[in-house]
């Protein structure tokens, strides 16, 4: 923008330059031109010089902080923002910049507190810079798992209509894609107290603070009521929700556990269910506060020396059933400045008889030859329980002794549930069929995946009830169920969440068996014709879906899919399709859910065949259905069907850019170069290999860099480059 005496001063006070810093008008104009010319470093040097002449000028401190953040000088930005805040403790922008600096230094609780104060002082007229700060905080909070702060900040932006709708939608997409747990996607409103309660006046005052986004004041007021309202579940519900919003997940978890105990004391099925749901939310927040709480499955490295001829040793490994050679990507080692191994091998468990062909993967070994700075050695790596099992197999085959090696920083870890759910087994690849699979016949890929899933499910079912879990404070599910009310509620909450989100892709519902193994009773069936608004989402899986009205089935299908309750969405889709009096739009939505949940390519093709007649009636893009079918035929290895679909796409949808881009994506996933295929003019199946290029020689748009923070206004402009660059915090 062009600066003049009546422009807003960048100090954040809301005053015009004429009434705030008139002596710096020329300098501010010069800084603005440097930023507009993308000369951020020069602008930063200039503002540092100006601060020597005009120390503690708010507009200069604010500009310097933004420039230091924009140039990723985070430590310097923290120092400047601290000086800005000390000089102007009630300046909304100073508080906002301090919040960003704290967030980037991984102090989210302080960042949330500073931003809350900044938002309160800004009042109704929120500066544009504070809006940008809020959007940056959403990004940082989402990336490091402070979901309550991220989600509530988006809610504030929406409520106040700050930023554009597109920016707010992108922020919400970023939050959902950051791994927001399904339990935290369920909206829980603030609770009201009874009209005749003795503490109603203070309670309502705190509730007003909360609804007007004075969160710290609301928490302080609610906490002051603990002495007189210690038995109020509504009080602790509000404390829990507010602590989530100000990045205090452990305090929020403690409050939810208090809610659970109070709800259980009320008695009856409703009180018990509410207690389980509060416990489930507490478990997620405990994990958010401490992702690696014990017990956790850690990755380990063991090493041992190698003696003798390594070529002979590798020949011997090839003859062992426990080992399988895998290729080494040498370029990745070289890029890290490390010496690549001579060879790499998978290590499988010791299983006799016919089961040996589907042995479980335990880990891998890397064989390094002798180097100038070290002797030949072997490294065994994998999760600790598997490494313990693999160690004697490797030692006996390689004739060495493995000892614990120095563990590099940043080694992976997994929760016991994820560890069990991600088991891998050796699946013998099927022989290449003489002909593509017939219609209605499973492809070899389907058989292989079904066998893998069945083995994972069998192992999970066998071990889960006897596995110590951090969510159960180190107890096994069987121990926890027998150990009192709270541990039992934890087990039931875990089972409810895992079953609804379908954590184990087994093709069957394993959770009734696991309930029985753990000592939990089977859940009661809930009969409700209109469950939306009457039955909480955590109980939807136990509904009698055949007794639900069509309108509520539609709502259940869409809402369950949105919050990640995939099993509920599947049951709602099946129930909706069993009705005669539904619309084509209903069928389209229901089949879409079932197609995404289908376990085999055969089933997906069957569903696509049912969807196709609906596309014309709904004026939907049939080209995208062809793209879906194209992907399936690639997976099935059905070349004739693949070419047939390609010809249909070329004939009917060649002018549809959405379809063209989707086709390129499908082939890129399969490693096929459409540019080379077009240049060769061949009519056969696309050859595997090379680089992806778009039709007509136009380059496809680059994907966003992994891990990079999205910033509103930071996208490439399509308007010819006339837009002015903006200073932006990362």
MOKABEL-V685949 format. One record per helix or strand. SS is the DSSP state (H for helix, E for strand). FROM is the first residue (numbers start at 1). LEN is the number of residues. Records with the same first field share a line. If there is no record, write none. Layout:
# MOKABEL-V685949
SS->FROM-LEN ; FROM-LEN
This chain:
# MOKABEL-V685949
E->8-1 ; 16-1 ; 297-9 ; 323-4 ; 343-6 ; 360-9 ; 371-1 ; 374-1 ; 377-7 ; 403-2 ; 413-2 ; 425-1 ; 468-1 ; 476-1 ; 526-1 ; 543-1 ; 672-1 ; 688-1
H->17-3 ; 22-15 ; 40-14 ; 58-13 ; 74-14 ; 92-13 ; 108-15 ; 128-16 ; 147-13 ; 165-13 ; 182-4 ; 200-12 ; 215-9 ; 233-13 ; 249-18 ; 268-22 ; 310-9 ; 330-6 ; 353-6 ; 384-15 ; 416-6 ; 444-23 ; 470-3 ; 477-5 ; 485-17 ; 511-8 ; 537-6 ; 545-3 ; 550-14 ; 566-12 ; 584-14 ; 601-18 ; 622-15 ; 639-14 ; 657-13 ; 674-7 ; 695-3
